[in-house]
Amino acid sequence: MKLAIYSVIILSICLIPIIAIKFQPSYFKKNYFQKHILFFFTKLIIISMFIYIFISNLSISNSKLFIIVGCFICVVFHFIEGFILQRTIIDNGK
């Protein structure tokens, strides 16, 4: 049950840049690489802190599983975010 709640929270954090790209594509028309890096590092810091807080406060015995699941979700959603951003750039922010 803890893993499911953990996964849903990380999924919702990873969806924020995707939603931002979908609803504000004009924001990414200029300096898209810098903005992508900014989103990536912000998301990476927030998710890393969340993983640490979740594992340390709930005293989870199998912490490796939570770390691997968190990293996997981040990587998959980062690729999805990249594909959506690439499509937005190709369509000139439309």
C-alpha positions, 0 to 999 in steps of 0.5 A: 500500500505504501508503494502505491501511494508513493508511486502515485505521488511521484507520478503526479510530480512528474506530470507537472512539466508535461501538463505545463508543456501541453497548456503553455507551449508558447512558453517553450518557443525560445530558450527551450533547452534552458527551460527544459534543464530548469524543469529537469533539475527542479523535478529531480531535486523535488523527487529526490527530497521526496524519496528521502523523506518518504523512506526516512519518515516511514522507516521502510525496510525495503528502501531499495525497491522504493528508490528503484521505482522512483528512479524508473518513474522519473526516467520514463516520464522524462522521456515522455516529457522530451517527446512532447517537448520535441513535438512542441518545438517541431510545431513551433509552439502551437 
